[in-house]
Amino acid sequence: MDNPLPVLLSKERSWRWPSKPTLMGIINLTANSFSQDGFAEHINLAVAYAQKLLHEGADWIDMGAESTHPGAKPVEESIEKKRILTAVHAFRAQNKNAFLSIDTMKASVAREALLAGADLINDVSGMLADTDMPQVLASQKAAICIGHMPGTPQTMQAQLMEGNIVEELLGFFSRRIEVAMEAGIPRESILIDPCIGFGKSFKQNWLLLQNLPRFRVLNVRVAVGFSRKAFLGELAHAPRPSDRDQATAAIVAVLAAQSAADLIRVHNIALAKTALEAGTQLASQPLPA
């Protein structure tokens, strides 16, 4: 089913959704990134890397200063805020127009980042970690990507979800979208992300990827992030996250061919861009008679 919402609204700007998935490049401003590419102590290098990703074909940039991989410890608010604001100011000094997402679960960090020039807040907790988040986003007229993380990074893998995970997440997102809209966030400013690998088993991750089109019934755009995740390491026998880029690209191509997602977060933009174009081209070719 085609999504009827043609644009994403945020802070008096709009992103017109193309016919193929939008690529979001990942920038980790952390010291303990699971993918071993953190820039916690080198914000200038992070900004230069963001420019590289844009040049390679990223449509959006996503910056986060607190790792949320399984077992990751929380970062003090003051440290997270300093990393984020330094990076946002430096990024905006070089690039006034690129769309910028900030990965945070803290409302105060979100507020300061939006005032500094961010466009969207990517909250993997679904605005549950900080109950002030909906009001902050509404007051700033900012967009939100509502994620799904059962528990916290320290607990989410200890007790994996059970039952029909697709139906569970459909119900979860329906409730969280309602909360966002009741706070004053319009539907055109909302995305959802099932958060592959967050409290889900190997099988559940694949079920979610397979069933992404079902989430369109919620009448919002669908984002997904699976780049370099551990379940791909099991599939490709690749213990190192950086060795999982080809498996990541393969899924990008499939999702592009199926038009199953609107936004895909990846680390290796150059490889994902090629896969995206291949998948899009494959889907556009007429079937043989």
N, C-alpha and C positions, 0 to 999 in steps of 0.2 A: 504494500500500500504506500503510495506516495505521501510524503509529509506535506501538509498544506502550508506550513509556516516558511515563507521564502527567505526571511532574514532573521538574524540574531540581533536583538537590540541591546545596546549597552552604552550608557553615559552619552546619550545624544549622538552616538555613532551606530552604524549598522554594518553587519557582515552578511553579504548576500551569499547564500549557500549555493555552491556550484553543483553540477550534475554528478560529479565524482567526489569521493571523500576528501575532506580537508585534512592536510597533514600538519601536526603540531610537533615541533621539535622540543626535546626535553633538555633542560638545563638544571643540573643539580648543584645547589649552593650549599652542599653538605660535606661533612668530613667522613661520613659513613654510608655513602651511596652503595646500594647493593650491586650496581653495575660498574662500580669502581671508577667513576668519572666525576667525582665531586670537586667543586671549585671553592670550598668554604673560605680558604685563605687567599684566594686569587680572583677577586671579583672582576678585575680588569680582563683577565683571561676568559672568564665566563661570558662577558659581554662580547668579546672578540669571537668567541665560539658561537654565540647566538647569531652574530652577523654572518658567520660562515654557513650556518644552517639555513638562514634566509636565502643566501646566495644559491644554495644547493636545491632550494625548492620548498622550504617550509613556508606554510601559510600563516601559522601562528607560532609563538614561542611560549613555552610554559616553564616558569621558574619556581623552584621550591627550595626552602632552606631548612626543612625538617624531614628526615627520612621516615617513611612509613612502611618499609619492608618488614616482614615478620621478625619480631624480636627487637626492633629498633627502639632505642630509648628516646623519650621526648627531649626537645631542645627548649631551653629557657626562652621565654617570650622576648626578653630584651635582645638576646643573641639572634633569634630568628628575625626580629624586626630590623635590626641593624643590617644583617646580610641582605634582606629583601630590599630595603629602601636604598641602600648603596647601589645595588644592582639595577633597580628600576630607574633611578636618576641617571646612572651612567648609560643605560640602554636608551632612554628617551633623549639623551643628549646627542646620540648618534642616529637615532631612528624615531622620527616623530609619528609615523603612520602605521607601522606594523602593529598588529593586534597582539596584546600581551596578556597572558594568563598567569595567575599566581596560585600556587598550590599551598594552601594553608587551612588549618582547622580553627584558627584563632580569629575572632571578630576584630580585635584591635589591630592585628597585623593586616587583615583585609582592608580595614578602613584607611590606614595609612598608605597602603600600597595603591589603593584606588585613587586617593588624593594625589599620589605621586605620579600617576599616569597609567596604571594597569587598567585593563578592560574587563576582565573576567576573573572570578574566584573559583578555583577548582578545589572543592571541599570533599575529601574522600569519606568523611564521616556522615555525609548527607545533612549537614548543619545540626548534628546532634551533639558534637563535642563541645560546642559553644552556642547556647541558645540565643545569644544576641546576634548571631550571624544573619538571620533573615531580615531583621530591622536595619542592620548596617547596609546590607546590599540594597534594600528598598530605598533607603535615604540617599544613597549614592547613584541610584538608577542603574545599577551594575548587573551584569549577567552572572549566572551561577551554573556550575556543573555539579550536579548532585550525585555524589558517589555512594557506594555501599560497602561499609566495612563493619562486620559484626565484632563488637568489642573494641579493643585497641590493638596497635601493632604488637604489643607484648602478649596479648591473649588470643588474637584472632585465629591462630592455627592450632590452639590447644583443644578446641571443640568445634570441629567443622560443621557446617550447616547440614541438615538432614531434610528428607522429604523432597517435594517437587521444587527445585531451586528457582526455576523460571517463574512459576506461579508466586512463590514467596517474594521474589524481587519485584514482580509486577505490582503486588499489593503494597510493598514498601515504597516504591517510587510514586505510586498513586497518592499515598498519604503525604509524602514529603513535598510533592508538587502542590498539593492542597495547602500545606503549611506555608510554602513560599508565596503562593498567590494571595493567601489571606494576609500576609505581611505587606503586600503591595508590589510584589515582583510579577510582571506580566509573563504570560506563557511564552511569548516570543523571546524572553531573556533566560529561558531555562533549558539546560541540557541534562541528560542523565548518563551515568557511567556505571555499569555493573561491577566495576573494579575486579577484573580478572586476577586471581591469585590472592585475594584478600578474604581469608576464611573460607576458601573453596578448595575442594579436592581436585586432583588431576582430571578426573572424569567430569566434574562439575564445570571446570574451566572450558572444556570442549563443548559441553552442552550449552553453555551461555553463548559461546561464539557461534554455534550452529543455530541458535534461536534468537539472535540479535534482531531480525526483522519483526519478531513478535512484539518488541517493545514500542514499535511505532503506534500501537493502539493507544498509547498514552498521549499522543498528539504533541510530542516534543522531539527535539533532535537527539540522536543517540551518539554518544562518544564511547570510545573504548581504548584501553591501553593494555597491551600484552607484551610489549617489547622487552626482549631479553629475560622474560620471567622464567622461573624455575621449571615450570611444566614443559616449556620448550627445551630446556636442557635435558630433561628425561627423554623427550622425543628424539632429539638430535644427538644424544650422547655427548653433550657439550657442557662440561662442568663450569666453564668460565662464561660469565654473562656476555662478554664481548664476542664469543664464538657463536652466539645465537642469532646474529643479525640476518643470516640467510633464512632461517626458519621463520623469523619475524616477517621478512619480506614476502615469503610464500603466502602467509596468511593475509597480508595486505593485498596481494593480488587477488586472492579469492574473495575477500570482502568487497573489493572494488568491482569485480565482475558481477557480484550478486547485489550491489548497491545496499549492502547490509548495515553500513555505519556511515554517519555523517562526518565524524571527526575521529582521527586515529593518532594517538600519541606514540612517537617512536624516537629512538636514539639516533639511528643511522638514517638520516634523511635522504642522502644520495641513493642508497640502495632501495629504500622504500619508495622513492619517487619513480624509479624505473619500474618497480613491481606494480605500482599504482597505475601507471600508464599502460602497462601490458594488460592488466586486468580490465581496465576500462575499454581498451581497444577490442579485447576478446568479446566483451559483452555487447559491443556495438556492431559486430559483424552479423550479417544475416545468416540464418541457418540454411544449410544446403537443401535444395528441393528433393 
